[in-house]
């Protein structure tokens, strides 16, 4: 069965221009992102972790994360994808059960990553997730993040080839997309996109070509990642420091969105 939201999410990856996917961390940020014109929303596991008082890095309690996904789904009408890091378990059946819980909240896409782990283990997780999604009647979009570039898992000249090899294995296991975090060089983007059937996702990154050029080199999806909460964290730190140390009140008053405008969104 194909749910309308799942079908729409897939179709958004086939536009002439890449799907620009802002990443939310709670219901409020998701509601704001949708109100500004986003056609789909993904969570940032880092942002969710920080907002719940945990470090990023596969430490989120599943029950808290599922509850957060449910609260986001409640306030938006666009498709929602969840970044589930490595799936919070090394047992494929457990990961599949976790994904089923996310799908029950309305999630129609996931990101799952290999990190520094064994790609073959991730393949088994993907297979289990694909089986679970079929059983739940959700045409889940499985986007696999590989950290070959971000973690420098192989020498620089071998990174593209390593990604292409992993992409084939992930495709055979049932993945739909490949998310190469840290990939920014245009010719390597093109080489990877041309060598796999998986739809290519990159993240906002230093040195990345302009958005207007990404479609031409094979990018189908562009994620904001954790840059939004990181930027807001820095901005909030400036405001709080100014208030505590220098008695500054004006920056808060001048740059605040109206209370009534925010409240009316919910």
N, C-alpha and C positions, 0 to 999 in steps of 0.2 A: 504494500500500500504506500502511496505517496501523499504525505500531508501537504496542504497548500504552502505552508511556511517553508517546509523542507525543499519543495520544488522551486519556490521563489529563490531560496538561498543558492541553489545550484545555478539557476539562470543568471543570477547576478555576477557569477564568475565568467560568463560568456559574453559580456558586453564588449563594445569596441574599446572602452577604456577600462583600466584595472578597477576592481572593486576597492574603494577606499574604506577601510574598516577601522573606525575609532574603537579604542578599548576602554571599557567601563570597569568600575570596581565595586559599585553599589547601585541601588535603585535610583538614587538621585542623579548620579553621574550619567547613568543610562538614559534616564528620562530627558536630561538636558541634551545629550548627544542626539537622541531621536528628534527632539524639537528643532534642532539646527539642520536637519535634512539628511541624516544618515539613513541609508537604505537597509542596513544591517548593523548589528553590534556584536562585538566579541568581548569576553572578559579578559582582563590581564591578571594572570595568577599572582604576579608580584603585587599589583595594586590591591587585589582582594586580600592577600596575605597581610600586607601592611595595615589595611583598614580593620582587620580582625585581630591585630596584635601578634602576628607571627612573622618570622623571617621567610623570605621567598626560598624555594628549593625543596619542594615535595614534602612540606611540613604541615600543610593545611589539613585539619580534620575534615574528613569527607562530609560528615553531617552538617558542619557549619557552612561548607562551601555549597552544598546542595540547597540549603536554606537560603543562601545569598542568591543563587541562581533563580530560585522560586520568587524571591522578592523583586528581582530584575524583570523576570517574565511578566509579573503582575502589572507593571507600569508601562510596558512598551508593546507596540504592535508589529514591529519589524522582526525579522528572524534573529535568533540569538545563538551564538556559538560560544562554547566554553573551553578555555585553556585549562586542561587537566594535567599539565606537566607530564610526568611519566606514568600517570594513572594511579599513583598512591599505593601501588603494590607490584610485586614481581610475579604474582600469580595471575595468568591471563583470565581465568574465570572470575576472579575477584575484581579485576579491572572492568570486565564486561558488566558485572553487576553494578559497579559504581556508575558506569556510563548509562545504564538503564535507569538509574535513579535520576540522573541529570535529564534524560529524555522525558521522564515523567513530569518534569517541571516546565517542559516546552522547548528545551534545547534541541536544535536541529543540526548542529555541527559541533565538532570538537577539534582541538589541537592536542596532539599527544607527541611527546618528544623522545628522542633517543639519548640525549645528554651524552655522558661518557660511557654509556652502557653498551651491551651487545646488541647489534641491530637484529640478530635472529630472535632475541627475546621479544623485541618490539614487534616483530612480524607475527609472533604467536598472539600477542595482545590484540593486534589489528584484526586478525582472523576471528578471535573470540568476540570482539566488539561488533564486527560485521554480522556475525551470527545472531548476536543479541539484538541488534537494531532491526534485523529482519523479523525476529520473533516479536518485537514490540510494534512492528508495523510502521517504523520510521525510516525513511530513506536518508539516513544520517550521512552528512558530509564529513569524511575523515581526512583531516589535514595533518600531515606528519611533519613535525619540526625536526630538522637535523641540525646538530650543533658542530658539524665539521668545521665551519668557518669560525664561529663564535668561540670555540674552545681550542682552535688550532690542533685538531686531532691528528692531522697528517701534515707533512711539509707543504709549503705554500703552492708549489707547482703541481701538487697531486690532489688538491682539494676538489676541483671540479670533477675529476674522474671518480673520486671517492663518493661524492654526492650522487653522481649518475648511477653508480653501482648500487648504492643504497636505495635510490629511487625505484629502480627496477624491482628490487626485493619487496619494497613496501607496496608497489603497485600490484605485484603478484599476490600479496597478502590481502588486498582489498582496499587500499587507500585511494583517495580521490585527488589529493593535492600534496605538494611538497613545499614546506616552508623552510627556506634556507636563511636562517638568521645570521646576520653579519656579512652576507653577500652584497657587494655594492659595485663591483667593477663590471662595466657594461658588456664587455666581450665574454666574460665568464657567465654572466646572467644569460646571454644569448646561447652560449654553448650548452648550458644545462637545460634551458627551455627547449632547445631543438632536439635534445637527446632523450626526452622522457615524455610519456603520455600524461603524466601527472601535471595538473595545473600549478604553475609556479607562483608562490607567495614570497614576497620579500618584506622586510621591515624598514621603516624610516631609520636611516643609518648615515653616519658621516660619509660623504663621498658618493652617495647614491645619485644616479642621474635624475634630472627633473621628472616630475610625474608625467609631463607631456611626452616624454621619450620612452617611458617604461613599456607601454603596449607594443611598440615597435621592436623591442628586443625580447618579447615573450612573457612579460609579467602579467598575470591575471588578477593579482590581489596584492594590496599594499596595506600593511598593518601599522598602527601607531605604537603598538607594544606598550611598554611601561613609561614612555616618555611623558604622557599627560600627567599621571600622578607624580612623577619625579619633578616636573616643572612646577606643579602646584605646591609640592612640598617646599621647594626652594622659595617660592613667592610667599607662602604662609610663614616661613621662617623669618623672612625680612619684616613682615608685618608684626609678628609677635615680638621679635627682638626690638623693633622700634618702639613698640608699646611698653615693654618691660624696662628697657634700658634708657630710653630717651623721651618717654612720655608722649610719643607721637600718636595722635588720634586721627589726624586729617587723612592719611593714606587709606585708612579703613573706610572712612566716610565718603571719600571722593570716588573710590573704585568699586563700591559695593553695588551688586544688583539689587533692585528694589525688593523688599520683603514680599510685597503683594504679588509681584511678578513670579517669584519663585514658588510661593504658596499656591498660586493658581495653576501650576503645572500638575498638581497632584489631585 
